[in-house]
């Protein structure tokens, strides 16, 4: 036996267990393992989770807040303008360097799977994608990385972007991205979605779009995305981030969209902290929260996740990155505060995210990959409340990060 994690607390069990890691797999999960391991770790009643996910992270833009002018309006259009000025001169190596810095922090916070978005279009070409592909290679021993080719300037609005998306797929990007709501017309938004599906089908890739990230209740590209997903047989292979316009829909139309999303098995990524600062900037009181209808989606059985999105860039000046921060934010903004709702929120960076990424061998059970995080707290509630250090992080059975913290009250 390679490693035994003793006295671990799991979400679905009242008694503490021992977890045996053999090579890259979980070999056993039992109340008491009598054999000795080559190495033993005492979790001492701490919660142990499977590896955490961040499935929406603009790593090509991360940490630009260190070197770029601030977004003085706090709006999405100004953020795009600032970033465009910079990415005309992107160098893949510099993009990779910033992305690696942020991903390393994410790994220390228990993230073992990232989906990194790279702007692909005529302004920056493929430089961001190439930079994130470099970062993917550099981080492979610490975490799994998928790179999303993302048309930040649109497709119909940016002639040549479709061809660049094709080339990004050929160069190794894993996911086809999209931004249909950013197009000028509804017809162009539908064409945008159609083009993304055609590329995805040609390269057998999944799809992750940013959809209806606006306060405008007339922005309705999610409807067509769900319909297209069903018609193309892509159920379970499509994710839609933000969907903030859903919060401004009338209840009748919103109920139809929630049902379509669940029927199409489209994952909704609600990046609550970003929407809170970017949405409703021109609202008078009461201000909208700018997020999708989380509780209605969950009640209908839709797959909902929460992701980091941005880390210190023109869109958002904060971000650690840390999946537990995402859990805390979604719990606050969507009012998921009852005990069973806290567990739902934690699933948004664990089981739900693994489902969205179509990871089969996930979870703390024999035979699954040994991607594990020992949390410095005894329960889901305390993990969300305290945001404690992650004591140990394992990727494929190898410890890739650990944290120690000593605090003293002095007299």
C-alpha positions as CSV (number, residue, x, y, z in Angstrom):
1,X,0.0,0.0,0.0
2,X,1.5,3.3,-1.1
3,X,-0.4,5.9,1.1
4,X,-3.2,5.6,3.7
5,X,-5.2,8.7,4.7
6,X,-6.5,7.8,8.2
7,X,-9.5,9.2,10.0
8,X,-11.0,10.9,7.0
9,X,-14.5,12.4,7.0
10,X,-16.5,12.0,3.8
11,X,-19.6,13.9,2.8
12,X,-21.8,10.8,2.5
13,X,-20.7,8.9,5.6
14,X,-21.1,9.6,9.3
15,X,-18.2,7.4,10.4
16,X,-14.6,8.3,9.7
17,X,-12.8,6.1,7.2
18,X,-9.3,5.2,6.0
19,X,-8.5,5.8,2.3
20,X,-5.9,3.6,0.6
21,X,-4.0,5.0,-2.4
22,X,-2.2,2.5,-4.6
23,X,-0.3,4.1,-7.4
24,X,-2.7,6.4,-9.1
25,X,-6.0,4.8,-7.9
26,X,-8.1,4.6,-4.7
27,X,-7.7,1.0,-3.6
28,X,-10.0,0.9,-0.6
29,X,-12.3,3.1,1.5
30,X,-13.0,1.4,4.9
31,X,-13.7,2.3,8.5
32,X,-10.3,0.8,9.6
33,X,-7.5,-0.5,7.5
34,X,-5.3,-2.8,9.6
35,X,-2.3,-2.9,7.2
36,X,0.3,-0.2,7.3
37,X,1.0,2.1,4.3
38,X,4.4,3.2,3.1
39,X,3.2,6.6,4.1
40,X,0.4,7.5,6.5
41,X,-1.5,10.8,6.8
42,X,-3.8,11.5,9.7
43,X,-6.7,13.6,8.5
44,X,-7.8,13.8,12.1
45,X,-11.5,14.1,11.2
46,X,-11.0,16.5,8.4
47,X,-13.3,16.5,5.4
48,X,-11.7,14.8,2.4
49,X,-13.1,15.7,-1.0
50,X,-12.4,14.4,-4.5
51,X,-10.3,16.9,-6.6
52,X,-12.0,20.3,-7.1
53,X,-12.8,21.8,-10.5
54,X,-12.6,25.2,-12.1
55,X,-14.4,24.8,-15.5
56,X,-14.4,28.5,-16.5
57,X,-11.2,30.5,-16.1
58,X,-9.9,33.1,-18.5
59,X,-6.3,32.3,-17.7
60,X,-5.0,34.2,-20.8
61,X,-6.2,37.4,-19.1
62,X,-5.4,36.5,-15.5
63,X,-3.2,38.9,-13.5
64,X,-3.3,41.6,-16.2
65,X,-4.6,43.8,-13.4
66,X,-1.0,44.0,-12.3
67,X,0.1,45.8,-15.5
68,X,-3.0,47.3,-17.2
69,X,-5.0,50.4,-16.5
70,X,-8.0,49.9,-14.3
71,X,-11.5,49.5,-15.6
72,X,-13.0,52.8,-14.4
73,X,-16.6,52.0,-15.4
74,X,-16.5,48.4,-14.1
75,X,-18.4,47.4,-17.2
76,X,-18.0,44.5,-19.6
77,X,-17.5,46.7,-22.7
78,X,-14.6,48.7,-21.1
79,X,-13.0,45.4,-20.0
80,X,-13.1,44.1,-23.5
81,X,-11.6,47.4,-24.8
82,X,-8.8,47.3,-22.3
83,X,-7.9,43.7,-23.0
84,X,-8.0,44.2,-26.8
85,X,-5.4,47.0,-26.5
86,X,-3.1,44.5,-24.7
87,X,-3.7,41.3,-26.5
88,X,-2.6,42.7,-29.9
89,X,0.9,42.2,-28.5
90,X,0.4,38.9,-26.6
91,X,3.4,36.6,-26.5
92,X,2.6,32.9,-25.9
93,X,5.4,32.6,-23.3
94,X,4.2,35.6,-21.3
95,X,0.6,34.3,-21.4
96,X,1.8,30.9,-20.2
97,X,3.8,32.5,-17.4
98,X,0.8,34.3,-16.0
99,X,-1.5,31.3,-16.4
100,X,0.9,29.0,-14.6
101,X,1.2,31.4,-11.7
102,X,-2.6,31.4,-11.2
103,X,-3.0,27.7,-11.8
104,X,-0.3,26.9,-9.2
105,X,-2.3,28.9,-6.6
106,X,-5.4,27.0,-7.8
107,X,-3.7,23.6,-7.2
108,X,-2.6,24.7,-3.7
109,X,-6.3,25.4,-3.1
110,X,-7.3,21.9,-4.2
111,X,-8.0,22.4,-7.9
112,X,-7.1,19.3,-9.9
113,X,-9.0,20.1,-13.1
114,X,-9.0,23.4,-15.0
115,X,-10.8,24.5,-18.2
116,X,-8.8,27.5,-19.4
117,X,-10.4,29.9,-21.9
118,X,-8.2,31.4,-24.7
119,X,-9.3,34.4,-26.8
120,X,-9.2,33.4,-30.4
121,X,-9.9,36.0,-33.1
122,X,-8.4,38.5,-35.5
123,X,-7.1,40.8,-32.8
124,X,-4.9,38.3,-30.9
125,X,-4.8,35.5,-33.4
126,X,-3.8,32.2,-31.8
127,X,-1.2,33.6,-29.4
128,X,-3.4,33.2,-26.3
129,X,-4.3,29.7,-27.3
130,X,-0.7,28.8,-27.9
131,X,0.2,30.3,-24.5
132,X,-2.4,28.2,-22.6
133,X,-1.4,25.1,-24.5
134,X,2.1,25.7,-23.2
135,X,0.7,26.2,-19.7
136,X,-1.2,22.9,-20.0
137,X,2.0,21.1,-20.8
138,X,3.9,22.7,-17.9
139,X,1.1,21.9,-15.4
140,X,0.3,18.3,-16.5
141,X,2.0,16.7,-13.4
142,X,-0.2,18.9,-11.1
143,X,-3.6,19.0,-12.7
144,X,-5.7,18.2,-15.8
145,X,-6.2,21.1,-18.2
146,X,-8.6,21.7,-21.0
147,X,-8.0,24.7,-23.3
148,X,-11.1,26.4,-24.8
149,X,-10.8,28.2,-28.1
150,X,-13.1,31.2,-27.3
151,X,-14.2,33.9,-29.9
152,X,-14.2,36.9,-27.5
153,X,-15.0,39.3,-30.4
154,X,-17.7,37.1,-31.8
155,X,-17.8,35.2,-35.1
156,X,-20.1,37.2,-37.4
157,X,-18.7,40.4,-35.9
158,X,-15.2,39.2,-36.4
159,X,-14.7,37.9,-40.0
160,X,-11.9,35.3,-39.9
161,X,-12.6,34.1,-36.4
162,X,-14.3,30.9,-37.5
163,X,-11.2,29.9,-39.5
164,X,-9.0,30.7,-36.5
165,X,-11.2,28.5,-34.3
166,X,-10.7,25.7,-36.8
167,X,-6.9,26.2,-36.6
168,X,-7.0,26.3,-32.8
169,X,-8.7,22.9,-32.8
170,X,-6.0,21.5,-35.1
171,X,-3.3,22.9,-32.9
172,X,-4.6,21.0,-29.8
173,X,-7.4,23.0,-28.1
174,X,-9.8,20.7,-26.4
175,X,-13.1,22.6,-26.3
176,X,-14.9,24.9,-28.7
177,X,-16.1,28.1,-27.1
178,X,-18.7,30.6,-28.1
179,X,-20.2,34.0,-27.3
180,X,-23.4,34.2,-29.3
181,X,-25.1,37.0,-27.3
182,X,-22.3,39.4,-28.3
183,X,-23.3,39.3,-32.0
184,X,-25.3,42.3,-33.3
185,X,-28.5,40.4,-34.2
186,X,-30.5,37.3,-33.1
187,X,-29.9,35.8,-36.6
188,X,-26.1,36.3,-36.2
189,X,-26.3,34.8,-32.7
190,X,-27.9,31.7,-34.2
191,X,-25.4,31.5,-37.0
192,X,-22.6,31.8,-34.3
193,X,-24.0,28.8,-32.5
194,X,-24.4,26.8,-35.8
195,X,-20.8,27.5,-36.7
196,X,-19.5,26.4,-33.3
197,X,-21.5,23.1,-33.5
198,X,-20.1,22.4,-37.0
199,X,-16.6,22.9,-35.8
200,X,-17.3,20.8,-32.7
201,X,-18.7,18.0,-34.8
202,X,-15.8,18.0,-37.3
203,X,-13.3,17.7,-34.5
204,X,-15.4,15.7,-32.0
205,X,-15.1,18.3,-29.3
206,X,-17.4,19.4,-26.5
207,X,-18.8,23.0,-26.4
208,X,-18.6,25.6,-23.7
209,X,-20.2,29.0,-24.5
210,X,-20.7,32.2,-22.6
211,X,-24.4,32.9,-23.0
212,X,-26.6,35.9,-22.4
213,X,-24.1,37.6,-20.1
214,X,-26.2,40.8,-20.0
215,X,-29.0,42.5,-18.1
216,X,-31.1,42.6,-21.3
217,X,-34.2,40.3,-21.0
218,X,-34.3,40.3,-24.8
219,X,-31.0,38.4,-25.0
220,X,-32.2,34.9,-25.6
221,X,-29.5,32.8,-27.2
222,X,-29.7,30.2,-24.5
223,X,-33.0,29.1,-26.0
224,X,-31.5,28.4,-29.4
225,X,-28.4,26.7,-27.8
226,X,-30.6,24.3,-25.8
227,X,-32.6,23.5,-29.0
228,X,-29.5,23.1,-31.1
229,X,-28.0,20.7,-28.4
230,X,-31.1,18.5,-28.6
231,X,-31.3,18.5,-32.4
232,X,-27.6,17.7,-32.8
233,X,-27.6,14.9,-30.1
234,X,-25.1,16.8,-28.0
235,X,-26.8,16.2,-24.7
236,X,-24.3,16.3,-21.9
237,X,-21.6,17.8,-24.1
238,X,-22.5,21.5,-23.8
239,X,-22.0,24.0,-21.1
240,X,-23.3,27.6,-20.9
241,X,-21.7,30.1,-18.5
242,X,-23.3,33.1,-16.9
243,X,-26.8,33.2,-18.5
244,X,-27.5,36.3,-16.4
245,X,-30.3,37.5,-18.6
246,X,-32.3,34.6,-17.2
247,X,-32.7,36.6,-14.0
248,X,-34.5,39.3,-16.0
249,X,-36.9,37.0,-18.0
250,X,-40.5,37.0,-17.1
251,X,-41.4,33.9,-15.1
252,X,-43.3,32.1,-17.9
253,X,-40.5,32.4,-20.4
254,X,-37.9,31.6,-17.7
255,X,-39.8,28.4,-16.8
256,X,-39.6,27.3,-20.5
257,X,-35.9,27.9,-20.7
258,X,-35.2,26.1,-17.4
259,X,-37.1,23.1,-18.8
260,X,-35.2,23.3,-22.1
261,X,-31.8,23.4,-20.4
262,X,-32.6,20.4,-18.2
263,X,-34.1,18.5,-21.2
264,X,-31.0,19.2,-23.3
265,X,-28.7,18.4,-20.4
266,X,-26.8,21.6,-20.8
267,X,-24.6,22.5,-17.8
268,X,-25.0,26.0,-16.5
269,X,-21.9,27.6,-15.0
270,X,-22.9,30.4,-12.6
271,X,-19.9,32.6,-11.9
272,X,-21.6,34.5,-9.1
273,X,-18.8,36.8,-8.0
274,X,-18.1,38.1,-11.5
275,X,-21.8,38.7,-12.3
276,X,-22.2,40.6,-9.0
277,X,-19.7,43.2,-10.0
278,X,-20.2,43.3,-13.8
279,X,-24.0,43.2,-14.0
280,X,-26.7,45.8,-13.3
281,X,-24.2,48.7,-13.5
282,X,-26.8,51.0,-14.8
283,X,-29.6,49.8,-12.6
284,X,-31.2,52.1,-10.0
285,X,-32.3,50.4,-6.8
286,X,-33.3,47.6,-6.5
287,X,-30.3,46.2,-8.4
288,X,-30.4,42.8,-10.0
289,X,-27.9,40.2,-9.0
290,X,-27.3,39.2,-12.6
291,X,-27.2,35.5,-12.2
292,X,-29.1,32.6,-13.6
293,X,-32.1,31.1,-11.8
294,X,-30.1,28.6,-9.7
295,X,-32.8,27.2,-7.4
296,X,-35.2,26.7,-10.3
297,X,-32.5,25.0,-12.4
298,X,-31.6,22.7,-9.5
299,X,-35.3,21.9,-8.8
300,X,-35.7,20.9,-12.4
301,X,-32.7,18.6,-12.3
302,X,-30.3,20.7,-14.4
303,X,-26.6,20.4,-13.9
304,X,-25.3,23.6,-12.3
305,X,-21.7,24.4,-11.5
306,X,-19.8,27.4,-10.2
307,X,-16.4,28.6,-11.6
308,X,-13.8,31.2,-10.9
309,X,-14.0,33.0,-14.3
310,X,-11.4,35.8,-13.7
311,X,-8.4,36.5,-11.5
312,X,-7.3,40.1,-11.2
313,X,-8.0,41.3,-14.7
314,X,-10.0,44.1,-16.3
315,X,-13.2,42.2,-15.7
316,X,-12.7,41.4,-12.0
317,X,-10.1,42.8,-9.6
318,X,-10.2,39.9,-7.2
319,X,-10.0,36.1,-7.3
320,X,-7.6,33.7,-5.6
321,X,-8.3,31.3,-7.5
322,X,-10.1,28.9,-5.2
323,X,-13.1,26.7,-5.8
324,X,-14.2,27.0,-2.2
325,X,-14.5,30.8,-2.7
326,X,-16.8,30.0,-5.7
327,X,-18.9,27.7,-3.4
328,X,-19.2,30.5,-0.8
329,X,-20.2,33.1,-3.4
330,X,-22.8,30.9,-5.0
331,X,-24.2,30.0,-1.6
332,X,-24.6,33.7,-0.8
333,X,-25.9,35.0,-4.1
334,X,-28.3,32.1,-4.8
335,X,-29.2,31.9,-1.1
336,X,-28.2,28.2,-0.8
337,X,-27.8,28.3,3.0
338,X,-29.9,25.3,4.3
339,X,-27.8,22.2,5.2
340,X,-28.9,20.3,2.0
341,X,-28.3,23.4,-0.1
342,X,-24.8,23.8,1.2
343,X,-24.2,20.3,0.0
344,X,-25.6,21.2,-3.4
345,X,-23.3,24.2,-3.6
346,X,-20.3,22.0,-2.8
347,X,-21.3,19.6,-5.6
348,X,-21.0,22.5,-8.0
349,X,-17.2,22.3,-7.9
350,X,-17.1,18.5,-7.4
351,X,-19.6,15.9,-8.8
352,X,-21.5,18.4,-11.0
353,X,-18.4,19.7,-12.5
354,X,-17.0,16.2,-13.1
355,X,-20.3,15.4,-14.9
356,X,-19.9,18.5,-17.1
357,X,-16.3,17.5,-18.0
358,X,-17.5,13.9,-18.6
359,X,-15.0,12.4,-16.1
360,X,-16.1,8.9,-15.4
361,X,-13.6,7.7,-12.7
362,X,-14.3,10.5,-10.3
363,X,-15.1,10.4,-6.6
364,X,-13.9,8.7,-3.4
365,X,-14.5,5.1,-4.2
366,X,-12.3,2.1,-5.0
367,X,-11.1,2.0,-8.6
368,X,-11.4,5.8,-9.1
369,X,-8.5,8.1,-9.7
370,X,-6.8,9.2,-6.5
371,X,-7.5,12.9,-6.9
372,X,-8.1,14.0,-3.3
373,X,-8.1,17.1,-1.2
374,X,-7.8,17.0,2.6
375,X,-9.7,20.1,3.8
376,X,-8.7,21.8,7.0
377,X,-12.3,21.6,8.4
378,X,-14.6,18.7,9.5
379,X,-17.6,19.4,7.3
380,X,-19.0,21.0,4.2
381,X,-20.5,23.8,6.4
382,X,-17.3,24.5,8.1
383,X,-15.3,24.3,4.8
384,X,-17.6,27.0,3.3
385,X,-17.6,29.1,6.4
386,X,-13.9,29.1,7.2
387,X,-12.3,28.7,3.8
388,X,-9.5,26.8,5.5
389,X,-6.1,25.8,3.9
390,X,-6.1,22.6,2.0
391,X,-3.9,20.4,4.1
392,X,-3.0,17.9,1.3
393,X,-3.8,17.8,-2.4
394,X,-3.3,14.6,-4.4
395,X,-3.3,14.2,-8.2
396,X,-3.4,10.7,-9.5
397,X,-2.1,9.4,-6.2
398,X,0.8,11.8,-5.9
399,X,0.8,14.6,-3.4
400,X,1.2,17.8,-5.4
401,X,0.5,20.4,-2.6
402,X,0.3,20.8,1.1
403,X,-0.5,23.6,3.5
404,X,0.4,24.3,7.1
405,X,-1.0,27.2,9.2
406,X,-0.1,28.2,12.7
407,X,-2.0,30.9,14.5
408,X,-1.6,32.0,18.1
409,X,-3.3,34.4,20.4
410,X,-0.6,36.1,22.3
411,X,-0.9,37.5,25.8
